[in-house]
Amino acid sequence: MKNTLRIATRKSPLALWQSEHVAACLRALHPGLEVVLVPMSTRGDEVLDRSLAAIGGKGLFLKELELAMQRGDADCAVHSLKDVPMELEPGFALPAVLARADHADAFVSNRFDGIADLPRGACVGTSSLRRQAQLRALRPDLVLRDLRGNVNTRLGRLDAGEYDAIVLACAGLQRLGLESRIRSRLDAPDWLPAPSQGAIAVESLAGDARINALLAPLEDAPTRICIEAERAMNRALHGSCHVPVAGLAVLAGDRVLLRGMVGDASDGRSVRAEAEGDAAAPQAVGVAVARALLDGGAGEFLPAVT
Ligand SMILES: NCc1[nH]cc(CCC(=O)O)c1CC(=O)O
């Protein structure tokens, strides 16, 4: 068998950048390995006129890529980890999470430097319930409008004057060479990103030992610790793109500190909690923060937690 590894990827510029990045890392790690991309379209990319929540958000960007792996048309898939559901489909694994890039959100505008500078009633574009909840909490007067599509599409609509400002992930802008569009970083502790924001993960068939051995050296251990805490919190809250859950873990030596937030996108009320624990057991920290959030009343903002 030829020494080849095929990466299934979405076709958006950001997805292609991320997959090319993983391909370049793999070529450097394994001289002689031929690494090719298999670009494909997913439902999440095609349906742009409805919110992700309305078309059944969960795994929307993954399904077609997983089917390609199951058919044997691809060996692995590259994802933004924040778009990966908390529970993978049976038979799939995440053998590698790469070193996290910038985790923060970006305030992007052609006229204003930050949220505090927006005039009363200004219009901000974002379809993320998490971003909407945090904007509402800071500025109840803002008009929040949906904004979907890939990063370039969203910037184009800002530039066309449809919004006074939009919120995007810093990591996506940086990867696409658009860092100069960031007017200010929205960062912890005041503003929290999506769990796993800024981290790239590689998905594969759990039983594919040859591929998983090739992917293993891409892993970044500190990033894995942080995202395990964030994803355990999100899992315990039944978090998904239907739910405004935010969270960020940071490592300090052998300790991991996790901050979490659950909010209401319509009225800006929110609950926050944080916990610290042993970096050897990050999921316990995630569960502790989820419990503290629920004790603080977060259940009211969550559809399905029992
Ligand atoms: N929801 C789409 C998405 N998924 C991952 C990123 C950014 C890159 C990352 O978080 O790693 C983006 C764009 C955005 O939120 O602005």
The ligand as an SDF file (V2000), in Angstrom:
LIG
                    3D

 16 16  0  0  0  0  0  0  0  0999 V2000
  -18.0740   28.9920   13.9570 N   0  0  0  0  0  0  0  0  0  0  0  0
  -17.1670   28.9510   12.8470 C   0  0  0  0  0  0  0  0  0  0  0  0
  -15.7450   28.9440   13.3040 C   0  0  0  0  0  0  0  0  0  0  0  0
  -15.1940   27.8230   13.7760 N   0  0  0  0  0  0  0  0  0  0  0  0
  -13.9050   28.1050   14.1640 C   0  0  0  0  0  0  0  0  0  0  0  0
  -13.6750   29.4370   13.9080 C   0  0  0  0  0  0  0  0  0  0  0  0
  -12.4370   30.1670   14.2040 C   0  0  0  0  0  0  0  0  0  0  0  0
  -11.1980   29.3470   14.4220 C   0  0  0  0  0  0  0  0  0  0  0  0
  -11.0970   28.6670   15.7510 C   0  0  0  0  0  0  0  0  0  0  0  0
  -11.8460   28.9460   16.7090 O   0  0  0  0  0  0  0  0  0  0  0  0
  -10.2050   27.8070   15.8800 O   0  0  0  0  0  0  0  0  0  0  0  0
  -14.8310   29.9870   13.3480 C   0  0  0  0  0  0  0  0  0  0  0  0
  -15.0420   31.3700   12.8880 C   0  0  0  0  0  0  0  0  0  0  0  0
  -15.4290   32.3330   13.9680 C   0  0  0  0  0  0  0  0  0  0  0  0
  -16.0250   31.9620   14.9950 O   0  0  0  0  0  0  0  0  0  0  0  0
  -15.1290   33.5310   13.7970 O   0  0  0  0  0  0  0  0  0  0  0  0
  1  2  1  0
  2  3  1  0
  3  4  1  0
  3 12  2  0
  4  5  1  0
  5  6  2  0
  6  7  1  0
  6 12  1  0
  7  8  1  0
  8  9  1  0
  9 10  2  0
  9 11  1  0
 12 13  1  0
 13 14  1  0
 14 15  2  0
 14 16  1  0
M  END
$$$$
